[in-house]
Amino acid sequence: MSPQRRALFSLGPVLLLLLTGEVGARLVGAPVCEPIVPSATGWDTMLGDPRYLWKLEPNRRMDSPDGAVTQINAVGLRTRLLPTDPKKPGEKRILVTGDSSVYGWGQPDGLTYAEQLEAELNANFTGVTFSVINLGVPGYSTVQTLRLLEDLGWAYQPDLLVVHNIFSDCNIDSFQDEVALQLTDPDRTAFRWALHRSRLYCSVYMPWARAQGSANQATNRVLQPGNPVGANAGAALEVIDQVIDLSRVPLSDYLDNLSTIQAEAKARGATMVVAPLAQEWDVGIWNAPMTPPTEGQVLPWYPYREAQAEWAAEAGVPRIYLPEVFAKAPVDKSDLFIDNMHPSVTGASIMAHEVVQLLRAQPALLDLEATAVAGAPPWRPKESPYRRRGGGHGGGRQGGPPPGQGQGPSHGATPPQGPPLQPAGGPR
């Protein structure tokens, strides 16, 4: 008997065993394979969502007793315009993408980074009107931002994207984005669709999938940001350079996502700038609830910043290095952040000013003539009318983390929740 025939005959018992198991699984009512449905229970302002894992609740208005307002629009973005609003003649639209630092955590409406950028652009250019659309959503990685661009962002017809995504990508969390999204859409490939028709397979898969979705989550929360578990639990600062592939978006995928954003922007006639975010350690302040890093220690975002710099140079994409900008800012460094990484109103003002300076120097990024650049108006960083809890001026803060959230630097992009903003001079 030939080897091929022997192999076929040896498969017979295996196939019979699998067929018997499949019949038995169906007779005993084994479960079918179903998507794991994300749940953001306990995370105020957020909804679980199978496409994004979580998203901002549309039409949500949050009023603090002190008068600060946060308004989410009808499509779940913290921005004034809707994708259906027609673009006006002479209007330039800029999308800013990222996580809670771009969304404006702790910054009241009217003083967010996106709003300050829009106001300053309109003061620095003539013959053109600028609209800045805030695509920042707390906790969003490039994986989620790509989906947000596909669903909403490109409909705004942007002329320029300023991409700030980095902290949520490098974050060491209880899941990786692509794995989590496979749980919410288990049939998205033909092979997986076929595999999930088997009750025998589903009887093993579903308990595992449910366990993955609820791992290290607060009660009734599913596939939301949390603390590292399993192999990720070993991702202490001391070994972060050894486990970087455990990040929510592995470094190679992060760079691929930047390339995809650039390609999709170019296909739509838009240009792109990257501007990696800063955090307090960049200005010599360490407020994270753990021992400060030692000299030369690799922090989660360092490899991402370095790789992003190389990517931008090769791709010809302008880069604003905000850590250096913040370190050189002519203000009290304790005024730049409301916690260990979210910019204050002052910090947001500096971010906006740096983008404006780039566009003044390179108006061609927006297809503008040099004559469109107006005389530079007087500028000074804005200050917030709110004081952060615990002392120090900032943009205000809305309390501690949601249930189950870490606040160390390896969990940096997860937004805090809780008490309202406090006015300067008010309760502390």
C-alpha positions in Angstrom: 0.0 0.0 0.0 1.4 3.4 -0.9 2.1 6.0 1.8 -0.7 8.1 0.4 -3.3 5.4 0.8 -2.0 4.5 4.3 -2.4 8.2 5.2 -6.0 8.3 3.9 -6.9 5.1 5.8 -5.4 6.5 9.0 -7.6 9.5 8.7 -10.7 7.4 8.7 -10.8 6.7 12.4 -10.1 10.4 13.2 -12.9 11.6 11.0 -15.3 9.0 12.4 -14.4 10.2 15.9 -14.9 13.8 15.1 -18.2 13.0 13.4 -19.4 11.0 16.4 -18.4 13.9 18.7 -20.2 16.4 16.5 -23.4 14.3 16.6 -23.1 13.9 20.3 -22.5 17.6 20.8 -25.7 18.4 18.9 -27.8 15.8 20.8 -26.8 17.2 24.1 -27.5 20.8 23.0 -23.9 22.1 22.9 -23.8 25.9 22.4 -23.4 27.5 19.1 -20.6 30.0 18.5 -21.7 33.5 19.3 -19.9 36.9 19.3 -18.7 38.1 22.7 -20.6 41.4 23.3 -18.5 44.2 24.9 -20.0 45.8 27.9 -18.8 49.1 29.4 -21.0 48.9 32.6 -19.6 51.2 35.2 -17.7 53.3 32.7 -19.7 56.5 32.6 -20.1 58.1 29.1 -19.1 54.9 27.4 -21.1 52.1 25.6 -19.8 48.7 24.8 -19.6 48.2 21.0 -18.7 45.2 18.9 -16.9 47.2 16.2 -14.9 49.4 18.5 -15.1 47.5 21.9 -16.3 50.8 23.4 -17.4 54.2 22.2 -18.7 57.5 23.5 -22.4 57.7 24.2 -24.0 59.9 21.5 -25.8 63.1 22.5 -24.4 62.8 26.0 -24.0 66.1 27.9 -22.1 66.2 31.2 -22.5 69.3 33.4 -20.3 69.7 36.5 -21.7 71.7 39.5 -19.0 74.3 38.7 -20.4 75.0 35.2 -18.0 73.0 33.1 -19.7 71.3 30.2 -18.7 68.3 28.1 -21.0 67.7 25.1 -20.8 64.6 22.8 -22.5 65.0 19.4 -25.0 62.8 17.7 -22.4 60.5 16.2 -20.5 60.0 19.4 -17.6 62.5 19.0 -16.6 65.4 21.1 -16.8 67.9 18.3 -19.2 70.5 16.9 -19.5 69.3 13.3 -21.2 66.3 12.0 -20.0 64.2 9.0 -23.1 65.3 7.1 -22.4 69.0 7.5 -21.3 70.3 4.0 -17.9 71.6 3.6 -18.0 75.4 2.8 -16.0 77.2 0.1 -12.6 78.2 1.5 -12.9 75.8 4.5 -10.0 73.6 5.5 -10.8 70.7 7.8 -8.3 69.1 10.1 -8.8 65.8 11.9 -7.0 65.2 15.2 -6.9 61.5 16.3 -5.9 59.8 19.5 -7.1 58.8 22.9 -8.2 60.6 26.1 -5.3 63.1 25.8 -6.8 64.3 22.5 -10.4 63.9 23.5 -9.7 66.4 26.2 -9.9 64.6 29.5 -10.3 67.2 32.2 -10.7 70.0 29.7 -14.1 71.8 29.6 -15.8 72.5 26.3 -14.3 75.6 24.7 -10.8 74.8 26.0 -10.0 71.4 24.5 -7.0 70.9 22.3 -9.1 70.7 19.2 -11.0 73.9 19.9 -7.9 75.8 20.8 -6.2 74.6 17.6 -9.1 75.8 15.5 -9.2 79.2 17.1 -5.5 79.7 16.8 -5.4 78.6 13.1 -8.2 81.0 12.3 -6.1 83.8 13.9 -3.0 82.9 12.0 -4.2 82.6 8.4 -6.2 84.8 6.1 -8.6 84.0 3.3 -9.4 80.6 4.7 -11.6 79.2 7.5 -10.4 76.3 9.6 -12.5 73.6 11.2 -10.8 71.1 13.5 -12.7 67.8 14.1 -11.9 66.0 17.3 -11.6 62.2 16.6 -10.0 61.5 20.0 -11.8 58.9 22.1 -10.6 57.7 25.5 -8.5 54.6 25.2 -8.5 54.4 21.4 -5.6 52.8 19.6 -4.7 53.0 15.9 -6.8 49.8 15.4 -9.9 51.6 16.6 -9.0 54.9 15.0 -8.8 53.2 11.6 -12.3 52.0 12.0 -13.5 55.4 13.2 -11.9 57.0 10.2 -13.7 54.5 7.9 -17.0 55.0 9.6 -17.0 58.7 10.2 -13.7 60.5 9.8 -13.3 60.4 6.0 -16.8 61.7 5.6 -15.6 65.0 7.0 -13.5 65.4 3.9 -10.3 66.4 5.8 -7.4 68.2 4.3 -5.0 67.2 7.0 -4.7 64.6 9.8 -2.7 65.1 12.9 -2.2 61.7 14.4 -1.4 61.6 18.1 -2.1 57.8 18.7 0.7 56.2 20.7 -0.1 55.6 24.4 -3.1 53.3 23.9 -1.2 51.3 21.3 1.8 50.6 23.5 -0.4 50.0 26.6 0.1 46.6 28.2 -3.5 45.6 29.0 -5.7 42.5 29.6 -6.1 42.0 25.8 -4.7 42.8 22.4 -7.0 44.7 20.1 -7.1 42.4 17.2 -7.6 39.3 19.4 -10.5 41.1 21.3 -12.1 42.2 18.0 -12.0 38.6 16.8 -14.0 37.7 19.8 -16.7 40.2 18.9 -16.8 39.1 15.2 -15.8 35.4 15.2 -17.1 34.7 11.7 -15.1 37.5 9.9 -13.1 35.0 7.8 -14.4 32.1 5.7 -12.3 29.6 7.7 -13.6 30.8 11.0 -17.1 30.8 9.7 -16.8 27.2 8.7 -15.1 26.2 12.0 -17.8 27.9 14.0 -20.5 25.8 12.4 -19.3 22.9 14.5 -21.0 22.4 17.8 -18.2 20.2 19.0 -15.7 23.1 18.4 -18.1 25.6 19.9 -18.5 23.6 23.1 -14.8 24.2 23.7 -14.5 27.7 22.1 -17.4 29.5 23.9 -16.2 28.9 27.5 -12.7 30.0 26.5 -14.1 33.1 24.6 -16.3 34.1 27.6 -13.3 33.7 29.9 -11.2 35.9 27.6 -13.9 38.6 27.4 -14.3 38.8 31.2 -10.7 38.3 32.3 -9.8 40.8 35.0 -12.9 42.9 34.4 -15.2 44.6 36.9 -18.6 43.1 37.4 -20.6 43.0 34.2 -17.8 44.5 32.1 -16.6 42.7 29.0 -13.6 43.5 26.8 -12.8 46.9 28.4 -9.4 48.2 29.4 -8.1 46.8 32.6 -5.1 45.4 34.3 -2.6 43.0 32.7 -3.4 39.3 33.2 -1.7 36.0 32.2 1.5 36.6 30.3 0.9 40.3 30.3 0.9 40.4 34.1 4.7 40.1 33.9 5.0 43.4 32.1 6.5 45.3 34.9 8.6 48.4 34.0 11.8 46.5 34.7 11.1 44.0 31.8 9.0 46.1 29.4 11.7 46.0 26.8 11.4 42.2 26.8 7.6 42.0 26.4 6.8 44.8 24.1 4.9 42.4 21.7 2.3 42.1 24.5 1.2 45.7 23.9 -2.4 46.2 22.8 -1.1 46.9 19.3 2.3 45.2 18.7 4.9 47.6 17.4 5.0 46.2 13.9 1.2 46.4 13.6 1.3 50.0 14.9 3.6 51.0 12.1 1.5 49.2 9.6 -1.5 51.1 10.9 0.3 54.4 10.4 1.1 53.4 6.9 -2.6 52.6 6.2 -3.7 55.9 7.6 -1.2 57.7 5.4 -2.3 55.8 2.3 -6.0 56.3 2.9 -5.4 60.0 3.6 -3.3 60.4 0.4 -6.0 58.6 -1.6 -8.5 61.3 -0.5 -6.2 64.2 -1.1 -5.3 64.7 2.5 -1.9 65.1 4.1 -0.7 63.7 7.5 1.4 64.8 10.5 2.3 62.7 13.5 2.7 64.2 16.9 3.4 61.7 19.7 2.0 62.8 23.0 4.0 63.8 26.1 3.5 62.7 29.7 4.8 64.0 33.0 8.0 62.0 33.1 9.1 63.9 29.9 9.2 67.1 32.0 10.9 65.4 35.0 7.7 64.8 37.1 6.8 61.2 38.3 3.3 60.9 39.8 2.6 57.3 38.9 1.8 55.0 41.8 5.1 53.1 41.4 8.8 53.5 41.8 10.3 56.1 39.4 12.2 54.6 36.5 15.9 54.3 36.8 18.3 55.9 34.3 18.2 54.2 31.0 15.1 52.2 31.8 12.8 51.4 28.9 9.3 52.7 29.4 6.4 51.3 27.3 6.2 54.2 24.9 10.0 54.6 24.2 10.2 51.9 21.5 7.1 53.2 19.8 8.4 56.8 19.8 11.7 55.7 18.3 10.1 53.5 15.6 7.6 56.2 14.8 10.4 58.7 14.2 12.1 56.3 11.8 8.7 55.5 10.1 8.0 59.2 9.6 11.4 60.0 8.2 11.1 57.1 5.7 7.5 58.0 4.8 8.2 61.7 4.4 5.6 62.6 7.1 6.3 65.7 9.3 6.6 64.9 13.0 6.1 67.2 16.0 7.9 65.7 19.0 5.6 66.9 21.8 7.8 65.4 24.6 10.6 67.8 23.7 8.1 70.7 23.2 6.7 70.2 26.7 10.1 69.9 28.2 11.1 73.3 26.7 7.7 75.0 27.4 8.2 78.4 29.2 5.7 77.5 32.0 5.7 75.8 35.4 6.0 72.1 34.4 3.4 71.2 37.0 0.9 73.2 35.1 1.1 71.0 31.9 -0.8 67.9 33.1 -3.8 67.1 35.2 -2.4 63.7 36.2 0.6 61.5 35.1 -0.3 61.9 31.4 -3.4 63.9 30.5 -2.6 67.5 29.3 -4.1 70.4 31.1 -5.7 73.3 29.3 -2.2 74.8 29.3 -0.7 71.7 27.9 -3.4 71.6 25.2 -2.7 75.2 24.4 1.0 74.3 23.8 0.1 71.4 21.6 -2.2 73.6 19.5 0.5 76.3 19.2 3.1 73.8 18.0 0.8 72.5 15.2 0.1 76.1 14.1 3.8 76.9 14.0 4.4 73.9 11.7 1.6 74.9 9.4 2.9 78.5 9.3 6.3 77.2 8.3 4.8 74.7 5.8 1.5 76.0 4.5 1.8 73.7 1.5 0.7 70.9 3.9 -2.7 72.4 3.5 -2.3 73.4 -0.1 -2.0 77.1 1.0 0.1 79.8 -0.5 2.6 81.6 1.7 0.5 84.7 1.4 -2.2 83.0 3.5 0.0 83.2 6.5 -1.0 86.2 8.5 1.2 88.2 10.9 1.9 86.2 14.0 -0.6 87.4 16.7 0.6 87.6 20.3 0.5 84.2 22.0 0.7 82.9 25.5 -0.4 79.5 26.9 -4.0 79.5 28.1 -4.8 78.7 31.7 -7.8 76.8 33.0 -10.4 78.3 35.3 -10.3 74.9 37.1 -7.9 73.5 39.5 -7.2 69.8 39.6 -7.9 67.9 42.8 -4.8 67.3 44.9 -3.2 70.7 44.1 -1.6 72.2 41.1 -3.2 74.1 38.3 -4.6 72.0 35.4 -7.5 71.6 33.1 -9.6 70.0 35.8 -9.9 66.3 36.4 -12.9 64.1 36.6 -11.7 61.8 39.4 -10.2 58.4 39.7 -10.2 55.4 37.3 -13.2 53.4 36.4 -13.7 50.0 38.1 -10.7 47.7 37.5 -8.5 50.3 35.8 -4.8 50.6 36.4 -3.2 54.0 36.6 0.5 53.2 36.2 2.3 54.3 33.1 1.8 50.9 31.4 -1.9 51.6 31.6 -1.6 55.2 30.5 -4.4 55.9 28.0 -7.3 54.8 30.2 -9.3 57.8 31.3 -10.2 58.5 34.9 -13.8 58.9 35.9 -15.6 60.3 38.9 -15.9 63.7 40.6 -16.6 66.9 38.6 -14.1 69.6 37.8 -13.3 72.0 40.6 -12.8 75.8 40.0 -9.6 77.4 41.0 -9.9 78.4 44.6 -12.8 76.0 45.2 -12.9 72.8 47.2 -9.7 70.7 47.0 
